[in-house]
Amino acid sequence: MFIDPTVPVVAIFGSNFGDPTTPPEVKDAELLAAELLAAAIHRAGALVLSGAGPRPDQYDERPGTVKDVSAYTLQNSGDGESAAWIGVANAGEARAPRDHGTSGVVVTPGWRDRRNFVEACLCDAAIAVGGTSPGTASEALFSRFLRRRLTVVVDGPPGEDLTAGELRARIGNRVDAKGDGLAVDVGIKAAYRWAGITHKRVRQWSLPTDDATADRVVARLLKRSSLHQPRPDFEMLIDEPTWDRYVRQALISADRWPAAG
């Protein structure tokens, strides 16, 4: 499936609701927000990126996680020629990309939860729905580290701005580097060091409850947003060496590769 390299990519990050203490009403609000935001991104002419890695037979009915409901919303919105959403599968080994339905492409960089850093490399802007779970906090922190425009939306009134250090604390040991040989691990370590010294903050907004508010969230992100380089050629990203080169190039382009200062 064709992915237009001139179209911005906006990520929607969110919990998979593995925490049984999450109230049902919060889950429902976040799922609704993810649906509204995915549709708003599509209306704005951008691609949606999520951590979804569905099987070919999935999405026959509405899923129960933010990352999947974003893709579900757009599953039948494309024309079969160009992607409307990109899923980043959680897997141990890299594989070639595969089409999903009429509007989705799923890529597999491998690296399990460390692929959260890759998601930040792939997007031009990001929305974290909630931001309290370790996985979502890592995606938000990595996006901010890589200079992507980032918005956090929360259930309830807008909260105080989040610091990078607070996001780092929420991650705990969920996403840890595994050495120094791969660019993804270099990037994770650099992001955590940066979180300990930066004064950068992330604005929190209320969850959108209708199309109009969702459109405003997306418009804020895309305003002054630029296409980050390098633009990925997904057909070439088929194994660990090709993904490693891409992540290294993304770090260098963002002036975050340690050797570049």
Residue pairs with C-beta under 8 A, 6 or more apart in sequence:
1 81
1 82
1 83
1 99
1 103
1 104
1 105
2 81
2 82
2 83
3 47
3 82
3 83
3 86
3 105
3 234
4 47
4 82
5 227
5 231
5 233
6 227
7 45
7 46
7 47
8 46
8 47
8 124
8 125
8 222
8 225
8 227
9 46
9 47
9 48
9 49
9 86
9 122
9 123
9 124
9 125
10 41
10 44
10 46
10 47
10 48
10 49
10 123
10 124
10 125
10 126
10 127
10 218
10 221
10 222
11 48
11 49
11 50
11 119
11 120
11 122
11 123
11 125
11 126
11 127
11 139
11 143
12 34
12 37
12 38
12 41
12 48
12 49
12 50
12 66
12 67
12 70
12 126
12 127
12 129
13 50
13 51
13 66
13 67
13 119
13 126
13 127
13 128
13 129
13 131
13 135
13 136
13 139
13 140
13 143
14 30
14 34
14 65
14 66
14 67
14 70
14 128
14 129
14 130
14 133
14 136
15 22
15 30
15 65
15 66
15 129
15 130
15 132
15 133
15 135
15 136
16 65
16 66
16 67
16 133
16 135
17 27
17 64
17 65
17 66
18 133
19 133
26 130
26 155
27 64
29 155
29 207
30 66
30 129
30 130
30 155
30 207
31 64
31 65
31 66
31 69
32 207
32 209
33 129
33 153
33 207
33 208
33 209
33 214
34 66
34 69
34 70
34 73
34 129
35 69
35 70
35 73
36 208
36 209
36 210
36 211
36 213
36 214
37 70
37 127
37 129
37 153
37 208
37 214
37 217
37 218
38 48
38 69
38 70
38 71
38 73
38 74
38 85
39 73
39 74
39 211
39 214
40 208
40 211
40 214
40 215
40 217
40 218
41 47
41 48
41 218
42 48
42 74
42 77
42 84
43 215
43 218
44 215
44 218
44 219
44 222
46 124
46 218
46 222
47 83
47 84
47 85
47 86
48 70
48 71
48 74
48 84
48 85
48 86
49 85
49 86
49 87
49 88
49 119
49 122
49 123
50 66
50 67
50 68
50 70
50 71
50 85
50 86
50 87
50 88
51 67
51 87
51 88
51 90
51 115
51 116
51 119
51 135
51 139
52 67
52 68
52 70
52 71
52 85
52 87
52 88
52 89
52 106
53 87
53 88
53 89
53 90
53 91
53 106
53 108
54 68
54 71
54 87
54 100
54 104
54 106
56 100
58 68
59 68
59 71
59 72
59 75
59 101
62 69
62 72
63 69
63 72
66 129
66 130
70 85
71 85
71 87
71 100
71 104
74 84
74 85
74 103
74 104
75 85
75 100
75 101
75 102
75 103
75 104
76 101
76 102
76 103
77 84
77 103
78 84
78 102
78 103
78 104
79 102
79 103
80 102
80 103
83 103
83 104
83 105
84 103
84 104
85 103
85 104
85 105
86 104
86 105
86 106
86 107
86 122
86 234
87 100
87 104
87 105
87 106
87 107
88 106
88 107
88 108
88 109
88 115
88 118
88 119
88 122
89 95
89 106
89 107
89 108
89 115
90 112
90 113
90 115
91 108
91 110
91 112
91 115
92 110
92 111
92 112
93 108
93 110
93 240
94 108
94 109
94 110
94 111
94 237
94 238
94 239
94 240
94 242
94 243
95 108
95 110
95 238
96 108
96 238
97 105
97 106
97 107
97 108
97 234
97 235
97 237
97 238
98 105
98 106
99 105
99 106
100 106
105 234
107 234
107 237
109 115
109 118
109 184
109 237
109 243
110 240
110 243
111 118
111 182
111 184
113 135
113 138
113 174
113 175
114 175
114 176
114 177
114 178
114 184
114 185
114 188
115 184
116 135
116 138
116 139
116 142
116 175
117 138
117 142
117 175
117 184
117 187
117 188
117 191
117 247
118 184
118 243
118 247
119 139
119 142
120 126
120 139
120 142
120 143
120 145
120 146
120 148
121 146
121 187
121 246
121 247
121 250
121 251
122 232
123 143
123 148
123 228
124 148
124 149
124 225
124 226
124 227
124 228
125 148
125 149
125 150
125 221
125 222
125 225
126 139
126 140
126 143
126 148
126 149
126 150
126 151
126 221
127 150
127 151
127 152
127 153
127 217
127 218
127 221
128 136
128 137
128 139
128 140
128 143
128 150
128 151
128 152
128 153
129 136
129 153
129 207
130 136
130 152
130 153
130 154
130 155
131 137
131 140
131 152
131 154
131 162
131 167
131 170
131 204
132 170
133 170
134 170
134 171
134 172
134 174
134 175
135 174
135 175
137 167
137 168
137 170
137 171
138 167
138 171
138 174
138 175
140 150
140 152
140 167
140 202
141 164
141 167
141 168
141 171
141 191
141 195
142 187
142 188
142 191
143 150
144 150
144 164
144 167
144 200
144 202
145 164
145 187
145 190
145 191
145 194
145 195
145 256
146 228
146 250
146 251
146 254
146 256
147 228
147 254
147 255
147 256
148 228
149 221
149 224
149 225
150 202
151 202
151 203
151 205
151 217
151 220
151 221
152 162
152 202
152 203
152 204
152 205
153 204
153 205
153 206
153 207
153 208
153 217
154 204
154 205
154 206
154 207
155 206
155 207
156 206
157 206
158 203
158 204
158 205
158 206
159 204
160 204
161 201
161 202
161 203
161 204
162 201
162 202
162 204
163 199
163 200
163 201
163 202
164 194
164 195
164 198
164 200
164 201
164 202
165 195
165 196
167 195
167 202
168 192
168 195
168 196
175 188
176 188
177 184
177 185
177 186
177 188
177 189
178 185
179 185
180 186
180 189
182 240
182 244
182 247
183 244
183 245
183 247
183 248
183 251
184 243
184 244
184 247
186 248
186 251
186 257
186 258
187 247
187 251
187 256
190 251
190 256
190 257
190 258
191 256
194 256
205 217
206 213
208 214
208 216
208 217
228 250
228 253
228 254
229 249
229 253
230 246
230 249
230 250
230 253
232 246
236 242
237 243
237 246
248 257
251 257
252 260
255 261
